[in-house]
Amino acid sequence: MRDDRDRLQDILDAIKKIERHAKRGRRVFEEDELVHTWMIHYIQIIGEAASKLTPTFRKTHQQVPWPQIITMRHVLVHDYLGIDLGEVWAVVERDLPTLKKQIRRMVKPLTKRPPKG
């Protein structure tokens, strides 16, 4: 069974994949359908992983805007014809660096320990 640490790692992995193409800049993001589709897909994964975190974990870490992250995923999945690429880019540029730092701090204390004997 996947736990909160696994879900946090999924978020970090998705951010890393987004960063790989974000460094190419906004123009490439807006003009290259594969690039913006890639980033949108991984933002959806971030939202899905966030939604699978236990309610207790999300409540303990209220400094992260979990409801907005999950809502963004729903908008991208269900309102796919109305996606605003400018807003997606703003999330990539403005929000993901902060989220990455927050998640890294949360993962450290959750490092898995091997089962006892």
N, C-alpha and C positions, 0 to 999 in steps of 0.2 A: 504494500500500500504506500502510495506517495504521501509524504508529509510536508509540513510547512517549509522545511529547509529545501526539499526538492522543488517546490513551487517557486521559492525565492531564486534558486539557481536557474530555473527556467526563465525567469524575468531577466536575470543578468545575462544569460546566453542570448536572449532576444535583443537586448540593448546592444550587445557586442556586434551582432549581425547588422543591426540598423546603423551603428557607427561606421561600419566598414564602407557603406555607401554614402552616408551623410557627409563624409569629408570631401566628397566630390562637389558639394555645394547645392544651393537651392535651385539654380538654373537646371542642372542635370536632373535633380529630383522632379521638377515640374515638367521637363520636356521628355524624359525617358519613362515610358509607361512601365517597363519592367522594374525600374528603380523605385518608382513610387508605389507600385503594387507590392514589391518586396517589403518596403518599409511599413505599409499599411498592414500587411499580413503579420509582421512581427509585433506591431502595436496591438493587434488583435490577440496575439498569444500572450502578451503582457497582461491585458485585461482579463483573459480567461484564467491565467495562472493566479492573478489577484483574487478573482472570484472564488477560486478553490482553496484559498487560505482559510484556516479555521476562523470562525467569528471571534473567538477569544484572542487569537493572534492579531487580527485586524484592530480589535478594540484596544489591545495593549500598545499598538503602534499607530495611534491616531494622528501622529505628525505626518503620515503619508496620506495623501488624498485618495484613499481606496475607492470611495463611491464615484469620484470623477474618472478614475482609471477604468473602472468597470463600465461606467456609462459610455466612455469613449469607445470601448470595444463594441458595445451594443449599437452605437451609432454607425460605426464602420461596417458592421456585419449586416444590419437591418436597413440602413438608409444609404446603401452603397451607391445609388445614383445621385445622391446629394452630397457626396463627400467634398469638403472644402480643402483642397490641397494646401492652401495657405495656413489653415488651422493645423493640419497634420504636420506641416513643416515647423510651425511654432512649437508644437509638442516636442518634436525631435530636437530642436535647437534649444528651447527654453526649459523644458520639463525633464527630459530624460537624463541630463547630467546630474541633476539634483536627486532624482529617483535612484540612479545608479549608486551614488554615495550612501543614500539611506539604506538601500538593500544590502550593500556590502557590510555596513555596520551591523545589520540584523543577522546576517548569515554566520558571522564569526562565533557567537555564543551557541549556535545550534549545530556545530560540527558534530557529525555522527561519531558515536563511540562504538567500538566492536562489542557484540553481545558477550556477557560474562559467561564463562565456563561451560 
